[in-house]
Each structure stands twice: as structure tokens, then as C-alpha cells.
Amino acid sequence: MAGHSKWKNIQHRKGRQDAIKGKMFAKLAKEIYVAAKAGDPDPANNQRLRLAISKAKQNNMPNDNIDRAIKKAAGSGADDQFESITYEGYGPGGIAVMVECLTDNRNRSAADVRHIFSKRGGNLGENGCVSYLFERKGYLLIDSVLSDEAEEELLLEALEMGAEDVESTEKGIEITSSPEEFEELREGLEAKGYTFAEAEVTLVPETKIMIEGEQLQAIFNLIDALEDHDDVQNVYTNFDATEEEIAKVME
């Protein structure tokens, strides 16, 4: 399961976080709005809303922004309609790409996403063409250094709370679970005093494709362009790359 969020790490190293914060908050607010609109505006009774709020807080979104999105959903009329659409395709080097959108205009989103793919060395595919390569999982990352004894204790505790996998990687300790067990696992580990650099339900690739050289830069350009689109909420791929190759592209 390791390395699923390599792109987030690359974004940080590229110094993009400040530049994209406003756009990211807008997308998080849309996700909260849609979750509250589709169900109960009380997070206690709406798992999708709880996950959206958790993701927003993980990205340091102010509570006022979160509250405004929920209140807007509770008080808005039928005119504010968004639908969830997932597009599938292939990027440079034959990598699989999943693009999750929230849009109020399906035709616009499809045309724009198709254009981004074709302009940057990829192509949009049919539904189901790459989704079988991914599995939805709960994902937790602890980026602090633990002693061998503390790491072993964490392993036992996480497994008892429903974790499927606990792995020590270059990023830290990565814990995966089923989506259904994610909330209980996160809350249980937080009660034990653990804090997370990342905590979300995400798509994890079952296999990865190693990329290098110009194709790696082309993949970065494709993901950047997709994530910059207002309708795009999440982009998932199955590419991998060595630290040396990433460093070359970062130069």
C-alpha cells in the first residue's frame, strides 16, 4: 500500500501549497456542501459529511468556512445541484488515471477533462477501463519517528481496531483499512494519542508503473492541469518513481 500519496509529497516539495490553498478550500467547501445537501446536515448522522469535514480540517480549513458550507446546504434551494462523476483514462507512460469531479454541468466537465488529457499526452477512456486497478481504502499516515517498541505497540493496536495493513515507509508509518472501518480506527488511535499527517478514504493502486525521465515531467503536468480545474476534486494514479528521478524533475 505504500506510496499511494506520492503526488502530495511532490506537491509539497514543489512549494505549491500556498499557491493552491484558496482553490483547495473552495473544493473542500463544495465537497462539504454536497455531502450536507445529500444527507443530514448534522455530521453525527451523516458519515459522508463527517469524512468531508475531517478532510477539510486535515488541510487546515478554518472552521468558519466549514460552517458556512453546511449552513449554505441547509438553507439553499433546488437550484444548487452538483453531481459526482468519475472519469477514467491513461496518462503518459500508460499510467492509469482516475479523476473524481463534482459538477453542475456534466457536459462541460467531460469536455474539459477530455481536453486536458489529450493536450498533455493522455487519453480519456471508457468507464471501467482502469478502475479495476484501484481499491478504495482508509489511509492514515503517522510521520513522526517511533521506537521499535512503540512501532510494535502501534501495529498491535491498529490491527485490533480493524486495520488491514501497517507498514513503515520512507514517509512514516502508513496504515490502511476498509472504508467502513476507517472512522473507528482513526478515532481509536487518536484516543491513544496518535496524530496523523494524512487521514482520508482514498483510492489505492493495486499495482504501480515505474516512470522516469520526460514521461515523469509529463505526468506532473497532466496532474497539475487536472487538479487546477474547478470541477476536479481528486486525482488518483498508479505511477511510481525513484527519489533520484523525482529530484531530476524538481531541478
GIKAUR-V952800 format. One record per run of one state. SS is the DSSP state (H for helix, E for strand, L for the rest). FROM is the first residue (numbers start at 0). LEN is the number of residues. Records with the same first field share a line. If there is no record, write none. Layout:
SS = FROM-LEN ; FROM-LEN
This chain:
L = 0-5 ; 13-3 ; 38-4 ; 45-1 ; 58-4 ; 75-7 ; 90-1 ; 94-1 ; 103-2 ; 119-3 ; 124-6 ; 142-5 ; 160-4 ; 168-4 ; 177-1 ; 191-6 ; 205-3 ; 210-2 ; 227-4 ; 237-1 ; 240-2 ; 250-1
H = 5-8 ; 16-22 ; 42-3 ; 46-12 ; 62-13 ; 91-3 ; 105-14 ; 130-3 ; 147-13 ; 178-13 ; 212-15 ; 242-8
E = 82-8 ; 95-8 ; 122-2 ; 133-9 ; 164-4 ; 172-5 ; 197-8 ; 208-2 ; 231-6 ; 238-2
